[in-house]
Amino acid sequence: MERKMLIRNIAYMERELSEMKKELALLDARWEQQQIVTHKSQNDESLMYVEEH
């Protein structure tokens, strides 16, 4: 009985871990996209400053 419970718990934890990995990948992708947008925005502002002067 104890062995079956441990196996069931391990299976549950593996599913949870898989879901967490997916969530982390999504958060990483969003963060990277935000970095790209921020970097592009900073470059655009720099170009506007150069064009004004």
PyMOL Python script that loads the backbone (N, CA, C, O; Angstrom):
from pymol import cmd

cmd.read_pdbstr("""\
ATOM      1  N   MET A   1       0.822  -1.198   0.000  1.00  0.00           N
ATOM      2  CA  MET A   1       0.000   0.000   0.000  1.00  0.00           C
ATOM      3  C   MET A   1       0.866   1.262   0.000  1.00  0.00           C
ATOM      4  O   MET A   1       0.616   2.187  -0.774  1.00  0.00           O
ATOM      5  N   GLU A   2       1.869   1.302   0.853  1.00  0.00           N
ATOM      6  CA  GLU A   2       2.734   2.475   0.930  1.00  0.00           C
ATOM      7  C   GLU A   2       3.458   2.722  -0.393  1.00  0.00           C
ATOM      8  O   GLU A   2       3.616   3.867  -0.817  1.00  0.00           O
ATOM      9  N   ARG A   3       3.891   1.656  -1.034  1.00  0.00           N
ATOM     10  CA  ARG A   3       4.594   1.776  -2.321  1.00  0.00           C
ATOM     11  C   ARG A   3       3.680   2.404  -3.375  1.00  0.00           C
ATOM     12  O   ARG A   3       4.111   3.282  -4.123  1.00  0.00           O
ATOM     13  N   LYS A   4       2.428   1.961  -3.437  1.00  0.00           N
ATOM     14  CA  LYS A   4       1.486   2.522  -4.407  1.00  0.00           C
ATOM     15  C   LYS A   4       1.252   4.003  -4.145  1.00  0.00           C
ATOM     16  O   LYS A   4       1.153   4.792  -5.085  1.00  0.00           O
ATOM     17  N   MET A   5       1.164   4.380  -2.889  1.00  0.00           N
ATOM     18  CA  MET A   5       0.954   5.776  -2.540  1.00  0.00           C
ATOM     19  C   MET A   5       2.149   6.628  -2.962  1.00  0.00           C
ATOM     20  O   MET A   5       1.984   7.736  -3.473  1.00  0.00           O
ATOM     21  N   LEU A   6       3.344   6.103  -2.743  1.00  0.00           N
ATOM     22  CA  LEU A   6       4.544   6.829  -3.157  1.00  0.00           C
ATOM     23  C   LEU A   6       4.590   6.999  -4.676  1.00  0.00           C
ATOM     24  O   LEU A   6       4.925   8.070  -5.182  1.00  0.00           O
ATOM     25  N   ILE A   7       4.252   5.937  -5.386  1.00  0.00           N
ATOM     26  CA  ILE A   7       4.248   6.018  -6.850  1.00  0.00           C
ATOM     27  C   ILE A   7       3.219   7.049  -7.314  1.00  0.00           C
ATOM     28  O   ILE A   7       3.494   7.834  -8.222  1.00  0.00           O
ATOM     29  N   ARG A   8       2.042   7.050  -6.698  1.00  0.00           N
ATOM     30  CA  ARG A   8       1.003   8.015  -7.044  1.00  0.00           C
ATOM     31  C   ARG A   8       1.471   9.443  -6.746  1.00  0.00           C
ATOM     32  O   ARG A   8       1.238  10.362  -7.532  1.00  0.00           O
ATOM     33  N   ASN A   9       2.131   9.611  -5.606  1.00  0.00           N
ATOM     34  CA  ASN A   9       2.642  10.936  -5.245  1.00  0.00           C
ATOM     35  C   ASN A   9       3.706  11.412  -6.228  1.00  0.00           C
ATOM     36  O   ASN A   9       3.735  12.581  -6.615  1.00  0.00           O
ATOM     37  N   ILE A  10       4.568  10.500  -6.619  1.00  0.00           N
ATOM     38  CA  ILE A  10       5.610  10.852  -7.593  1.00  0.00           C
ATOM     39  C   ILE A  10       4.972  11.265  -8.916  1.00  0.00           C
ATOM     40  O   ILE A  10       5.381  12.259  -9.515  1.00  0.00           O
ATOM     41  N   ALA A  11       3.990  10.523  -9.369  1.00  0.00           N
ATOM     42  CA  ALA A  11       3.312  10.859 -10.629  1.00  0.00           C
ATOM     43  C   ALA A  11       2.671  12.234 -10.536  1.00  0.00           C
ATOM     44  O   ALA A  11       2.745  13.028 -11.474  1.00  0.00           O
ATOM     45  N   TYR A  12       2.045  12.509  -9.405  1.00  0.00           N
ATOM     46  CA  TYR A  12       1.417  13.821  -9.199  1.00  0.00           C
ATOM     47  C   TYR A  12       2.472  14.923  -9.235  1.00  0.00           C
ATOM     48  O   TYR A  12       2.281  15.945  -9.893  1.00  0.00           O
ATOM     49  N   MET A  13       3.579  14.719  -8.533  1.00  0.00           N
ATOM     50  CA  MET A  13       4.644  15.718  -8.497  1.00  0.00           C
ATOM     51  C   MET A  13       5.250  15.938  -9.880  1.00  0.00           C
ATOM     52  O   MET A  13       5.601  17.065 -10.230  1.00  0.00           O
ATOM     53  N   GLU A  14       5.375  14.878 -10.662  1.00  0.00           N
ATOM     54  CA  GLU A  14       5.915  15.018 -12.016  1.00  0.00           C
ATOM     55  C   GLU A  14       4.986  15.860 -12.884  1.00  0.00           C
ATOM     56  O   GLU A  14       5.447  16.685 -13.672  1.00  0.00           O
ATOM     57  N   ARG A  15       3.672  15.651 -12.741  1.00  0.00           N
ATOM     58  CA  ARG A  15       2.714  16.471 -13.497  1.00  0.00           C
ATOM     59  C   ARG A  15       2.798  17.931 -13.064  1.00  0.00           C
ATOM     60  O   ARG A  15       2.780  18.838 -13.896  1.00  0.00           O
ATOM     61  N   GLU A  16       2.888  18.145 -11.762  1.00  0.00           N
ATOM     62  CA  GLU A  16       3.008  19.513 -11.243  1.00  0.00           C
ATOM     63  C   GLU A  16       4.281  20.175 -11.765  1.00  0.00           C
ATOM     64  O   GLU A  16       4.260  21.335 -12.177  1.00  0.00           O
ATOM     65  N   LEU A  17       5.378  19.441 -11.748  1.00  0.00           N
ATOM     66  CA  LEU A  17       6.645  19.970 -12.230  1.00  0.00           C
ATOM     67  C   LEU A  17       6.552  20.325 -13.711  1.00  0.00           C
ATOM     68  O   LEU A  17       7.051  21.364 -14.140  1.00  0.00           O
ATOM     69  N   SER A  18       5.921  19.470 -14.473  1.00  0.00           N
ATOM     70  CA  SER A  18       5.741  19.733 -15.899  1.00  0.00           C
ATOM     71  C   SER A  18       4.953  21.027 -16.116  1.00  0.00           C
ATOM     72  O   SER A  18       5.307  21.839 -16.971  1.00  0.00           O
ATOM     73  N   GLU A  19       3.886  21.215 -15.340  1.00  0.00           N
ATOM     74  CA  GLU A  19       3.093  22.437 -15.450  1.00  0.00           C
ATOM     75  C   GLU A  19       3.913  23.667 -15.056  1.00  0.00           C
ATOM     76  O   GLU A  19       3.804  24.719 -15.686  1.00  0.00           O
ATOM     77  N   MET A  20       4.723  23.530 -14.023  1.00  0.00           N
ATOM     78  CA  MET A  20       5.567  24.645 -13.581  1.00  0.00           C
ATOM     79  C   MET A  20       6.600  25.002 -14.639  1.00  0.00           C
ATOM     80  O   MET A  20       6.886  26.179 -14.860  1.00  0.00           O
ATOM     81  N   LYS A  21       7.162  23.985 -15.297  1.00  0.00           N
ATOM     82  CA  LYS A  21       8.141  24.245 -16.359  1.00  0.00           C
ATOM     83  C   LYS A  21       7.496  24.994 -17.519  1.00  0.00           C
ATOM     84  O   LYS A  21       8.100  25.899 -18.096  1.00  0.00           O
ATOM     85  N   LYS A  22       6.263  24.613 -17.858  1.00  0.00           N
ATOM     86  CA  LYS A  22       5.544  25.312 -18.931  1.00  0.00           C
ATOM     87  C   LYS A  22       5.295  26.765 -18.550  1.00  0.00           C
ATOM     88  O   LYS A  22       5.473  27.670 -19.364  1.00  0.00           O
ATOM     89  N   GLU A  23       4.883  26.977 -17.310  1.00  0.00           N
ATOM     90  CA  GLU A  23       4.614  28.329 -16.835  1.00  0.00           C
ATOM     91  C   GLU A  23       5.887  29.169 -16.836  1.00  0.00           C
ATOM     92  O   GLU A  23       5.868  30.338 -17.222  1.00  0.00           O
ATOM     93  N   LEU A  24       6.987  28.569 -16.403  1.00  0.00           N
ATOM     94  CA  LEU A  24       8.266  29.274 -16.399  1.00  0.00           C
ATOM     95  C   LEU A  24       8.695  29.641 -17.821  1.00  0.00           C
ATOM     96  O   LEU A  24       9.179  30.747 -18.059  1.00  0.00           O
ATOM     97  N   ALA A  25       8.519  28.727 -18.748  1.00  0.00           N
ATOM     98  CA  ALA A  25       8.871  29.011 -20.142  1.00  0.00           C
ATOM     99  C   ALA A  25       8.039  30.165 -20.679  1.00  0.00           C
ATOM    100  O   ALA A  25       8.554  31.018 -21.402  1.00  0.00           O
ATOM    101  N   LEU A  26       6.762  30.199 -20.332  1.00  0.00           N
ATOM    102  CA  LEU A  26       5.888  31.287 -20.770  1.00  0.00           C
ATOM    103  C   LEU A  26       6.337  32.611 -20.158  1.00  0.00           C
ATOM    104  O   LEU A  26       6.403  33.625 -20.854  1.00  0.00           O
ATOM    105  N   LEU A  27       6.642  32.609 -18.874  1.00  0.00           N
ATOM    106  CA  LEU A  27       7.114  33.832 -18.219  1.00  0.00           C
ATOM    107  C   LEU A  27       8.435  34.302 -18.808  1.00  0.00           C
ATOM    108  O   LEU A  27       8.636  35.500 -19.008  1.00  0.00           O
ATOM    109  N   ASP A  28       9.339  33.364 -19.089  1.00  0.00           N
ATOM    110  CA  ASP A  28      10.620  33.725 -19.712  1.00  0.00           C
ATOM    111  C   ASP A  28      10.403  34.349 -21.089  1.00  0.00           C
ATOM    112  O   ASP A  28      11.052  35.335 -21.437  1.00  0.00           O
ATOM    113  N   ALA A  29       9.499  33.780 -21.863  1.00  0.00           N
ATOM    114  CA  ALA A  29       9.217  34.311 -23.200  1.00  0.00           C
ATOM    115  C   ALA A  29       8.642  35.719 -23.111  1.00  0.00           C
ATOM    116  O   ALA A  29       9.013  36.600 -23.886  1.00  0.00           O
ATOM    117  N   ARG A  30       7.739  35.921 -22.165  1.00  0.00           N
ATOM    118  CA  ARG A  30       7.168  37.270 -21.980  1.00  0.00           C
ATOM    119  C   ARG A  30       8.240  38.256 -21.564  1.00  0.00           C
ATOM    120  O   ARG A  30       8.277  39.384 -22.054  1.00  0.00           O
ATOM    121  N   TRP A  31       9.119  37.833 -20.655  1.00  0.00           N
ATOM    122  CA  TRP A  31      10.183  38.710 -20.180  1.00  0.00           C
ATOM    123  C   TRP A  31      11.122  39.081 -21.330  1.00  0.00           C
ATOM    124  O   TRP A  31      11.501  40.242 -21.484  1.00  0.00           O
ATOM    125  N   GLU A  32      11.490  38.082 -22.132  1.00  0.00           N
ATOM    126  CA  GLU A  32      12.378  38.352 -23.272  1.00  0.00           C
ATOM    127  C   GLU A  32      11.712  39.305 -24.260  1.00  0.00           C
ATOM    128  O   GLU A  32      12.360  40.209 -24.787  1.00  0.00           O
ATOM    129  N   GLN A  33      10.425  39.104 -24.508  1.00  0.00           N
ATOM    130  CA  GLN A  33       9.704  39.994 -25.428  1.00  0.00           C
ATOM    131  C   GLN A  33       9.689  41.418 -24.878  1.00  0.00           C
ATOM    132  O   GLN A  33       9.863  42.378 -25.630  1.00  0.00           O
ATOM    133  N   GLN A  34       9.483  41.556 -23.579  1.00  0.00           N
ATOM    134  CA  GLN A  34       9.480  42.885 -22.962  1.00  0.00           C
ATOM    135  C   GLN A  34      10.853  43.533 -23.065  1.00  0.00           C
ATOM    136  O   GLN A  34      10.952  44.742 -23.276  1.00  0.00           O
ATOM    137  N   GLN A  35      11.906  42.747 -22.921  1.00  0.00           N
ATOM    138  CA  GLN A  35      13.255  43.283 -23.055  1.00  0.00           C
ATOM    139  C   GLN A  35      13.489  43.799 -24.471  1.00  0.00           C
ATOM    140  O   GLN A  35      14.114  44.842 -24.662  1.00  0.00           O
ATOM    141  N   ILE A  36      12.988  43.069 -25.456  1.00  0.00           N
ATOM    142  CA  ILE A  36      13.130  43.489 -26.855  1.00  0.00           C
ATOM    143  C   ILE A  36      12.398  44.805 -27.080  1.00  0.00           C
ATOM    144  O   ILE A  36      12.934  45.720 -27.705  1.00  0.00           O
ATOM    145  N   VAL A  37      11.175  44.901 -26.571  1.00  0.00           N
ATOM    146  CA  VAL A  37      10.375  46.125 -26.728  1.00  0.00           C
ATOM    147  C   VAL A  37      11.062  47.290 -26.026  1.00  0.00           C
ATOM    148  O   VAL A  37      11.148  48.385 -26.581  1.00  0.00           O
ATOM    149  N   THR A  38      11.549  47.062 -24.816  1.00  0.00           N
ATOM    150  CA  THR A  38      12.231  48.120 -24.059  1.00  0.00           C
ATOM    151  C   THR A  38      13.488  48.574 -24.785  1.00  0.00           C
ATOM    152  O   THR A  38      13.746  49.772 -24.902  1.00  0.00           O
ATOM    153  N   HIS A  39      14.264  47.619 -25.271  1.00  0.00           N
ATOM    154  CA  HIS A  39      15.502  47.948 -25.980  1.00  0.00           C
ATOM    155  C   HIS A  39      15.194  48.733 -27.253  1.00  0.00           C
ATOM    156  O   HIS A  39      15.872  49.715 -27.554  1.00  0.00           O
ATOM    157  N   LYS A  40      14.174  48.306 -28.002  1.00  0.00           N
ATOM    158  CA  LYS A  40      13.791  49.000 -29.228  1.00  0.00           C
ATOM    159  C   LYS A  40      13.337  50.414 -28.904  1.00  0.00           C
ATOM    160  O   LYS A  40      13.684  51.356 -29.617  1.00  0.00           O
ATOM    161  N   SER A  41      12.570  50.572 -27.845  1.00  0.00           N
ATOM    162  CA  SER A  41      12.084  51.889 -27.438  1.00  0.00           C
ATOM    163  C   SER A  41      13.248  52.814 -27.091  1.00  0.00           C
ATOM    164  O   SER A  41      13.254  53.985 -27.471  1.00  0.00           O
ATOM    165  N   GLN A  42      14.225  52.285 -26.373  1.00  0.00           N
ATOM    166  CA  GLN A  42      15.392  53.088 -26.011  1.00  0.00           C
ATOM    167  C   GLN A  42      16.181  53.481 -27.255  1.00  0.00           C
ATOM    168  O   GLN A  42      16.674  54.605 -27.349  1.00  0.00           O
ATOM    169  N   ASN A  43      16.300  52.564 -28.206  1.00  0.00           N
ATOM    170  CA  ASN A  43      17.005  52.879 -29.457  1.00  0.00           C
ATOM    171  C   ASN A  43      16.259  53.945 -30.245  1.00  0.00           C
ATOM    172  O   ASN A  43      16.876  54.857 -30.796  1.00  0.00           O
ATOM    173  N   ASP A  44      14.930  53.835 -30.301  1.00  0.00           N
ATOM    174  CA  ASP A  44      14.126  54.828 -31.006  1.00  0.00           C
ATOM    175  C   ASP A  44      14.295  56.211 -30.375  1.00  0.00           C
ATOM    176  O   ASP A  44      14.412  57.211 -31.083  1.00  0.00           O
ATOM    177  N   GLU A  45      14.306  56.261 -29.041  1.00  0.00           N
ATOM    178  CA  GLU A  45      14.492  57.539 -28.350  1.00  0.00           C
ATOM    179  C   GLU A  45      15.876  58.112 -28.638  1.00  0.00           C
ATOM    180  O   GLU A  45      16.018  59.324 -28.799  1.00  0.00           O
ATOM    181  N   SER A  46      16.878  57.276 -28.705  1.00  0.00           N
ATOM    182  CA  SER A  46      18.237  57.729 -28.998  1.00  0.00           C
ATOM    183  C   SER A  46      18.302  58.297 -30.410  1.00  0.00           C
ATOM    184  O   SER A  46      18.931  59.330 -30.642  1.00  0.00           O
ATOM    185  N   LEU A  47      17.656  57.625 -31.341  1.00  0.00           N
ATOM    186  CA  LEU A  47      17.660  58.115 -32.720  1.00  0.00           C
ATOM    187  C   LEU A  47      16.940  59.453 -32.835  1.00  0.00           C
ATOM    188  O   LEU A  47      17.382  60.334 -33.571  1.00  0.00           O
ATOM    189  N   MET A  48      15.843  59.608 -32.118  1.00  0.00           N
ATOM    190  CA  MET A  48      15.103  60.873 -32.153  1.00  0.00           C
ATOM    191  C   MET A  48      15.965  61.998 -31.582  1.00  0.00           C
ATOM    192  O   MET A  48      15.938  63.115 -32.097  1.00  0.00           O
ATOM    193  N   TYR A  49      16.729  61.718 -30.527  1.00  0.00           N
ATOM    194  CA  TYR A  49      17.586  62.725 -29.931  1.00  0.00           C
ATOM    195  C   TYR A  49      18.673  63.140 -30.920  1.00  0.00           C
ATOM    196  O   TYR A  49      18.974  64.326 -31.056  1.00  0.00           O
ATOM    197  N   VAL A  50      19.256  62.167 -31.607  1.00  0.00           N
ATOM    198  CA  VAL A  50      20.319  62.461 -32.585  1.00  0.00           C
ATOM    199  C   VAL A  50      19.755  63.286 -33.730  1.00  0.00           C
ATOM    200  O   VAL A  50      20.400  64.232 -34.182  1.00  0.00           O
ATOM    201  N   GLU A  51      18.558  62.942 -34.207  1.00  0.00           N
ATOM    202  CA  GLU A  51      17.963  63.676 -35.310  1.00  0.00           C
ATOM    203  C   GLU A  51      17.618  65.113 -34.927  1.00  0.00           C
ATOM    204  O   GLU A  51      17.665  66.005 -35.775  1.00  0.00           O
ATOM    205  N   GLU A  52      17.274  65.346 -33.665  1.00  0.00           N
ATOM    206  CA  GLU A  52      16.921  66.694 -33.217  1.00  0.00           C
ATOM    207  C   GLU A  52      18.145  67.590 -33.095  1.00  0.00           C
ATOM    208  O   GLU A  52      18.032  68.809 -33.225  1.00  0.00           O
ATOM    209  N   HIS A  53      19.302  67.010 -32.848  1.00  0.00           N
ATOM    210  CA  HIS A  53      20.504  67.819 -32.608  1.00  0.00           C
ATOM    211  C   HIS A  53      21.451  67.762 -33.725  1.00  0.00           C
ATOM    212  O   HIS A  53      22.508  68.390 -33.671  1.00  0.00           O
TER     213      HIS A  53
END
""", "prot")
cmd.dss("prot")
cmd.show_as("cartoon", "prot")
cmd.util.cbc("prot")
cmd.orient("prot")
